[in-house]
Amino acid sequence: MLSRLSLFFIAVFFQLPLFILHGLGELLGLVAYQFDRRFKERIDANLKHAFISSDENNLKKLTQLSVREIGKCLTEAPAIWFNSPQKNFRWVKQCYRMAAC
């Protein structure tokens, strides 16, 4: 069972602004890629299978982008679940203003 301190941390964490959650998520994705062998193998195999180009530099760029986006998803999804619809709507409007969230 989660302790009160853990629940407090979770509640505070998911109240952070979206750009901070995205930054932490990108870091989480990059760290997972570097230190989780199974995650790295799956990402590499999937991208090699899906990516038609033989250019190794493009594949590296796509890999870095993919793991950062996966990390962002891991931090923003729970925040969306736990936030109010009004706050989620504000985030959507911010993303559309920025055109690349």
MARLO-880218 format. One record per atom (N, C-alpha, C, O): x, y, z. Coordinates in nm, 3 decimals. Layout:
// MARLO-880218
x X | y Y | z Z
...
***
This chain:
// MARLO-880218
x 0.084 | y -0.118 | z 0.000
x 0.000 | y 0.000 | z 0.000
x 0.089 | y 0.125 | z 0.000
x 0.193 | y 0.129 | z 0.066
x 0.046 | y 0.224 | z -0.075
x 0.125 | y 0.347 | z -0.083
x 0.115 | y 0.426 | z 0.046
x 0.008 | y 0.439 | z 0.106
x 0.227 | y 0.479 | z 0.087
x 0.228 | y 0.561 | z 0.207
x 0.171 | y 0.699 | z 0.176
x 0.157 | y 0.738 | z 0.060
x 0.140 | y 0.772 | z 0.280
x 0.089 | y 0.908 | z 0.261
x 0.192 | y 0.997 | z 0.193
x 0.157 | y 1.083 | z 0.112
x 0.318 | y 0.976 | z 0.226
x 0.424 | y 1.055 | z 0.164
x 0.430 | y 1.028 | z 0.014
x 0.447 | y 1.120 | z -0.066
x 0.417 | y 0.902 | z -0.025
x 0.417 | y 0.867 | z -0.167
x 0.299 | y 0.931 | z -0.239
x 0.314 | y 0.985 | z -0.348
x 0.183 | y 0.924 | z -0.178
x 0.065 | y 0.984 | z -0.239
x 0.080 | y 1.136 | z -0.252
x 0.038 | y 1.195 | z -0.351
x 0.140 | y 1.197 | z -0.150
x 0.165 | y 1.342 | z -0.155
x 0.259 | y 1.375 | z -0.270
x 0.235 | y 1.468 | z -0.347
x 0.368 | y 1.297 | z -0.282
x 0.463 | y 1.319 | z -0.391
x 0.395 | y 1.306 | z -0.527
x 0.416 | y 1.390 | z -0.615
x 0.316 | y 1.203 | z -0.544
x 0.246 | y 1.183 | z -0.671
x 0.154 | y 1.301 | z -0.701
x 0.150 | y 1.351 | z -0.814
x 0.080 | y 1.344 | z -0.600
x -0.013 | y 1.456 | z -0.620
x 0.061 | y 1.583 | z -0.659
x 0.016 | y 1.656 | z -0.747
x 0.173 | y 1.610 | z -0.594
x 0.251 | y 1.731 | z -0.625
x 0.318 | y 1.718 | z -0.761
x 0.317 | y 1.812 | z -0.840
x 0.374 | y 1.603 | z -0.789
x 0.445 | y 1.581 | z -0.915
x 0.355 | y 1.609 | z -1.035
x 0.397 | y 1.675 | z -1.130
x 0.234 | y 1.558 | z -1.030
x 0.146 | y 1.572 | z -1.146
x 0.077 | y 1.708 | z -1.153
x -0.004 | y 1.732 | z -1.243
x 0.107 | y 1.796 | z -1.059
x 0.058 | y 1.934 | z -1.067
x 0.161 | y 2.026 | z -1.131
x 0.135 | y 2.144 | z -1.151
x 0.278 | y 1.972 | z -1.163
x 0.382 | y 2.052 | z -1.228
x 0.335 | y 2.097 | z -1.366
x 0.250 | y 2.032 | z -1.427
x 0.389 | y 2.207 | z -1.414
x 0.355 | y 2.251 | z -1.550
x 0.395 | y 2.146 | z -1.655
x 0.489 | y 2.069 | z -1.634
x 0.325 | y 2.146 | z -1.765
x 0.347 | y 2.045 | z -1.869
x 0.490 | y 2.048 | z -1.922
x 0.548 | y 1.942 | z -1.947
x 0.548 | y 2.165 | z -1.940
x 0.684 | y 2.170 | z -1.995
x 0.785 | y 2.106 | z -1.901
x 0.884 | y 2.049 | z -1.947
x 0.762 | y 2.113 | z -1.771
x 0.851 | y 2.047 | z -1.675
x 0.830 | y 1.896 | z -1.681
x 0.927 | y 1.820 | z -1.681
x 0.704 | y 1.853 | z -1.687
x 0.677 | y 1.709 | z -1.700
x 0.740 | y 1.653 | z -1.828
x 0.794 | y 1.543 | z -1.828
x 0.732 | y 1.730 | z -1.937
x 0.792 | y 1.685 | z -2.062
x 0.944 | y 1.675 | z -2.050
x 1.004 | y 1.579 | z -2.098
x 1.006 | y 1.773 | z -1.986
x 1.151 | y 1.768 | z -1.968
x 1.194 | y 1.649 | z -1.884
x 1.291 | y 1.581 | z -1.917
x 1.122 | y 1.626 | z -1.775
x 1.153 | y 1.509 | z -1.691
x 1.128 | y 1.379 | z -1.767
x 1.202 | y 1.282 | z -1.751
x 1.023 | y 1.379 | z -1.849
x 0.992 | y 1.260 | z -1.927
x 1.099 | y 1.230 | z -2.031
x 1.136 | y 1.114 | z -2.052
x 1.149 | y 1.335 | z -2.097
x 1.257 | y 1.314 | z -2.194
x 1.378 | y 1.255 | z -2.126
x 1.441 | y 1.162 | z -2.178
x 1.412 | y 1.307 | z -2.009
x 1.524 | y 1.254 | z -1.934
x 1.500 | y 1.108 | z -1.896
x 1.589 | y 1.024 | z -1.907
x 1.380 | y 1.078 | z -1.851
x 1.344 | y 0.941 | z -1.814
x 1.359 | y 0.847 | z -1.934
x 1.413 | y 0.738 | z -1.919
x 1.313 | y 0.889 | z -2.050
x 1.325 | y 0.806 | z -2.170
x 1.470 | y 0.780 | z -2.207
x 1.507 | y 0.667 | z -2.241
x 1.552 | y 0.884 | z -2.202
x 1.695 | y 0.868 | z -2.236
x 1.767 | y 0.778 | z -2.136
x 1.849 | y 0.696 | z -2.174
x 1.735 | y 0.794 | z -2.008
x 1.797 | y 0.710 | z -1.904
x 1.754 | y 0.564 | z -1.922
x 1.836 | y 0.473 | z -1.912
x 1.626 | y 0.543 | z -1.947
x 1.576 | y 0.407 | z -1.968
x 1.645 | y 0.342 | z -2.088
x 1.680 | y 0.224 | z -2.083
x 1.664 | y 0.418 | z -2.195
x 1.729 | y 0.365 | z -2.314
x 1.874 | y 0.326 | z -2.285
x 1.924 | y 0.226 | z -2.336
x 1.941 | y 0.405 | z -2.204
x 2.081 | y 0.378 | z -2.173
x 2.100 | y 0.260 | z -2.078
x 2.197 | y 0.185 | z -2.090
x 2.007 | y 0.243 | z -1.983
x 2.030 | y 0.147 | z -1.876
x 1.940 | y 0.023 | z -1.876
x 1.966 | y -0.072 | z -1.803
x 1.836 | y 0.023 | z -1.957
x 1.746 | y -0.094 | z -1.963
x 1.772 | y -0.166 | z -2.094
x 1.729 | y -0.122 | z -2.200
x 1.842 | y -0.278 | z -2.085
x 1.884 | y -0.352 | z -2.204
x 1.765 | y -0.398 | z -2.288
x 1.768 | y -0.386 | z -2.411
x 1.661 | y -0.450 | z -2.224
x 1.544 | y -0.499 | z -2.298
x 1.473 | y -0.384 | z -2.372
x 1.432 | y -0.399 | z -2.487
x 1.458 | y -0.271 | z -2.304
x 1.396 | y -0.154 | z -2.366
x 1.476 | y -0.111 | z -2.489
x 1.419 | y -0.085 | z -2.595
x 1.607 | y -0.103 | z -2.474
x 1.696 | y -0.063 | z -2.584
x 1.685 | y -0.160 | z -2.701
x 1.675 | y -0.117 | z -2.816
x 1.687 | y -0.289 | z -2.672
x 1.679 | y -0.389 | z -2.779
x 1.547 | y -0.380 | z -2.854
x 1.543 | y -0.392 | z -2.977
x 1.438 | y -0.360 | z -2.781
x 1.307 | y -0.351 | z -2.846
x 1.294 | y -0.226 | z -2.932
x 1.245 | y -0.231 | z -3.044
x 1.339 | y -0.113 | z -2.878
x 1.333 | y 0.012 | z -2.955
x 1.417 | y -0.002 | z -3.082
x 1.370 | y 0.030 | z -3.191
x 1.539 | y -0.051 | z -3.068
x 1.627 | y -0.065 | z -3.184
x 1.568 | y -0.159 | z -3.289
x 1.569 | y -0.129 | z -3.408
x 1.516 | y -0.274 | z -3.245
x 1.459 | y -0.371 | z -3.339
x 1.336 | y -0.314 | z -3.409
x 1.320 | y -0.330 | z -3.530
x 1.249 | y -0.250 | z -3.333
x 1.127 | y -0.195 | z -3.393
x 1.158 | y -0.085 | z -3.494
x 1.099 | y -0.080 | z -3.602
x 1.250 | y 0.003 | z -3.458
x 1.282 | y 0.113 | z -3.551
x 1.355 | y 0.062 | z -3.675
x 1.333 | y 0.113 | z -3.785
x 1.443 | y -0.036 | z -3.659
x 1.511 | y -0.091 | z -3.776
x 1.411 | y -0.161 | z -3.868
x 1.424 | y -0.155 | z -3.990
x 1.313 | y -0.225 | z -3.809
x 1.210 | y -0.293 | z -3.889
x 1.121 | y -0.192 | z -3.962
x 1.084 | y -0.213 | z -4.077
x 1.087 | y -0.083 | z -3.895
x 0.994 | y 0.015 | z -3.952
x 1.064 | y 0.120 | z -4.038
x 1.001 | y 0.178 | z -4.127
x 1.192 | y 0.144 | z -4.014
x 1.264 | y 0.252 | z -4.082
x 1.328 | y 0.198 | z -4.208
x 1.409 | y 0.105 | z -4.202
x 1.293 | y 0.254 | z -4.321
x 1.336 | y 0.200 | z -4.450
x 1.476 | y 0.249 | z -4.489
x 1.548 | y 0.179 | z -4.560
x 1.514 | y 0.366 | z -4.445
x 1.643 | y 0.424 | z -4.484
x 1.759 | y 0.343 | z -4.427
x 1.750 | y 0.288 | z -4.317
x 1.866 | y 0.338 | z -4.501
x 1.986 | y 0.268 | z -4.453
x 2.085 | y 0.364 | z -4.388
x 2.192 | y 0.322 | z -4.345
x 2.048 | y 0.491 | z -4.379
x 2.136 | y 0.591 | z -4.320
x 2.137 | y 0.576 | z -4.168
x 2.036 | y 0.596 | z -4.101
x 2.251 | y 0.540 | z -4.115
x 2.265 | y 0.515 | z -3.970
x 2.246 | y 0.642 | z -3.887
x 2.193 | y 0.635 | z -3.776
x 2.286 | y 0.759 | z -3.940
x 2.267 | y 0.885 | z -3.867
x 2.120 | y 0.918 | z -3.850
x 2.078 | y 0.962 | z -3.743
x 2.042 | y 0.898 | z -3.956
x 1.898 | y 0.923 | z -3.946
x 1.832 | y 0.829 | z -3.847
x 1.742 | y 0.869 | z -3.773
x 1.876 | y 0.704 | z -3.845
x 1.821 | y 0.607 | z -3.750
x 1.854 | y 0.647 | z -3.607
x 1.770 | y 0.632 | z -3.518
x 1.975 | y 0.698 | z -3.583
x 2.012 | y 0.744 | z -3.449
x 1.925 | y 0.861 | z -3.404
x 1.879 | y 0.866 | z -3.290
x 1.904 | y 0.956 | z -3.496
x 1.819 | y 1.072 | z -3.464
x 1.677 | y 1.027 | z -3.433
x 1.616 | y 1.075 | z -3.337
x 1.625 | y 0.936 | z -3.512
x 1.490 | y 0.886 | z -3.489
x 1.480 | y 0.810 | z -3.357
x 1.380 | y 0.820 | z -3.286
x 1.584 | y 0.736 | z -3.324
x 1.586 | y 0.662 | z -3.197
x 1.583 | y 0.759 | z -3.081
x 1.505 | y 0.741 | z -2.987
x 1.666 | y 0.862 | z -3.084
x 1.669 | y 0.961 | z -2.976
x 1.535 | y 1.031 | z -2.963
x 1.485 | y 1.049 | z -2.852
x 1.476 | y 1.069 | z -3.074
x 1.345 | y 1.134 | z -3.071
x 1.240 | y 1.040 | z -3.013
x 1.156 | y 1.081 | z -2.933
x 1.244 | y 0.915 | z -3.054
x 1.145 | y 0.817 | z -3.008
x 1.152 | y 0.794 | z -2.858
x 1.050 | y 0.794 | z -2.790
x 1.272 | y 0.774 | z -2.805
x 1.282 | y 0.747 | z -2.660
x 1.244 | y 0.870 | z -2.579
x 1.190 | y 0.857 | z -2.469
x 1.273 | y 0.990 | z -2.630
x 1.230 | y 1.111 | z -2.559
x 1.078 | y 1.124 | z -2.559
x 1.019 | y 1.161 | z -2.458
x 1.015 | y 1.093 | z -2.672
x 0.869 | y 1.101 | z -2.680
x 0.802 | y 0.995 | z -2.592
x 0.697 | y 1.021 | z -2.533
x 0.861 | y 0.877 | z -2.584
x 0.806 | y 0.773 | z -2.497
x 0.813 | y 0.820 | z -2.352
x 0.716 | y 0.803 | z -2.277
x 0.924 | y 0.879 | z -2.312
x 0.937 | y 0.931 | z -2.176
x 0.837 | y 1.041 | z -2.147
x 0.780 | y 1.046 | z -2.038
x 0.816 | y 1.130 | z -2.243
x 0.717 | y 1.237 | z -2.224
x 0.578 | y 1.179 | z -2.204
x 0.502 | y 1.227 | z -2.121
x 0.547 | y 1.077 | z -2.279
x 0.416 | y 1.011 | z -2.266
x 0.400 | y 0.951 | z -2.127
x 0.292 | y 0.957 | z -2.068
x 0.508 | y 0.893 | z -2.074
x 0.501 | y 0.830 | z -1.942
x 0.477 | y 0.931 | z -1.830
x 0.418 | y 0.896 | z -1.728
x 0.520 | y 1.055 | z -1.848
x 0.497 | y 1.154 | z -1.744
x 0.370 | y 1.234 | z -1.766
x 0.309 | y 1.281 | z -1.669
x 0.328 | y 1.251 | z -1.891
x 0.209 | y 1.333 | z -1.912
x 0.080 | y 1.252 | z -1.900
x -0.022 | y 1.307 | z -1.859
x 0.081 | y 1.125 | z -1.932
x -0.042 | y 1.045 | z -1.927
x -0.102 | y 1.040 | z -1.786
x -0.221 | y 1.068 | z -1.771
x -0.025 | y 1.004 | z -1.684
x -0.085 | y 1.005 | z -1.550
x -0.130 | y 1.144 | z -1.506
x -0.229 | y 1.158 | z -1.436
x -0.056 | y 1.246 | z -1.549
x -0.095 | y 1.382 | z -1.513
x -0.231 | y 1.414 | z -1.575
x -0.315 | y 1.478 | z -1.511
x -0.252 | y 1.371 | z -1.696
x -0.381 | y 1.394 | z -1.761
x -0.492 | y 1.318 | z -1.688
x -0.601 | y 1.371 | z -1.669
x -0.463 | y 1.197 | z -1.646
x -0.564 | y 1.117 | z -1.575
x -0.603 | y 1.181 | z -1.443
x -0.720 | y 1.181 | z -1.405
x -0.504 | y 1.237 | z -1.372
x -0.529 | y 1.289 | z -1.238
x -0.570 | y 1.436 | z -1.234
x -0.617 | y 1.485 | z -1.131
x -0.554 | y 1.507 | z -1.345
x -0.590 | y 1.649 | z -1.347
x -0.736 | y 1.669 | z -1.384
x -0.803 | y 1.578 | z -1.434
x -0.782 | y 1.787 | z -1.359
x -0.919 | y 1.822 | z -1.394
x -0.930 | y 1.842 | z -1.546
x -0.830 | y 1.871 | z -1.611
x -1.049 | y 1.825 | z -1.601
x -1.067 | y 1.851 | z -1.744
x -1.030 | y 1.995 | z -1.783
x -0.982 | y 2.019 | z -1.893
x -1.053 | y 2.089 | z -1.692
x -1.020 | y 2.229 | z -1.722
x -0.868 | y 2.247 | z -1.740
x -0.824 | y 2.315 | z -1.832
x -0.790 | y 2.185 | z -1.651
x -0.645 | y 2.197 | z -1.663
x -0.596 | y 2.127 | z -1.790
x -0.508 | y 2.178 | z -1.859
x -0.652 | y 2.013 | z -1.821
x -0.615 | y 1.943 | z -1.944
x -0.648 | y 2.026 | z -2.067
x -0.571 | y 2.029 | z -2.163
x -0.761 | y 2.093 | z -2.064
x -0.799 | y 2.179 | z -2.176
x -0.699 | y 2.294 | z -2.192
x -0.664 | y 2.330 | z -2.304
x -0.654 | y 2.353 | z -2.081
x -0.553 | y 2.460 | z -2.088
x -0.424 | y 2.407 | z -2.151
x -0.362 | y 2.476 | z -2.232
x -0.385 | y 2.284 | z -2.115
x -0.264 | y 2.225 | z -2.174
x -0.280 | y 2.207 | z -2.324
x -0.187 | y 2.235 | z -2.400
x -0.396 | y 2.161 | z -2.367
x -0.420 | y 2.142 | z -2.510
x -0.410 | y 2.276 | z -2.583
x -0.348 | y 2.285 | z -2.689
x -0.470 | y 2.379 | z -2.526
x -0.462 | y 2.512 | z -2.589
x -0.318 | y 2.560 | z -2.595
x -0.277 | y 2.619 | z -2.695
x -0.239 | y 2.537 | z -2.490
x -0.098 | y 2.577 | z -2.490
x -0.022 | y 2.505 | z -2.600
x 0.059 | y 2.566 | z -2.671
x -0.047 | y 2.376 | z -2.616
x 0.024 | y 2.299 | z -2.719
x -0.009 | y 2.349 | z -2.858
x 0.079 | y 2.359 | z -2.943
x -0.135 | y 2.381 | z -2.883
x -0.173 | y 2.432 | z -3.015
x -0.113 | y 2.570 | z -3.040
x -0.080 | y 2.602 | z -3.155
x -0.098 | y 2.651 | z -2.937
x -0.031 | y 2.781 | z -2.955
x 0.115 | y 2.761 | z -2.987
x 0.172 | y 2.833 | z -3.070
x 0.178 | y 2.664 | z -2.921
x 0.320 | y 2.640 | z -2.943
x 0.344 | y 2.560 | z -3.070
x 0.456 | y 2.560 | z -3.122
x 0.244 | y 2.492 | z -3.121
x 0.247 | y 2.413 | z -3.245
x 0.334 | y 2.288 | z -3.237
x 0.333 | y 2.208 | z -3.331
x 0.408 | y 2.268 | z -3.131
x 0.486 | y 2.143 | z -3.113
x 0.510 | y 2.125 | z -2.965
x 0.605 | y 2.181 | z -2.909
x 0.428 | y 2.048 | z -2.903
x 0.437 | y 2.033 | z -2.759
x 0.521 | y 1.918 | z -2.717
x 0.537 | y 1.894 | z -2.597
***
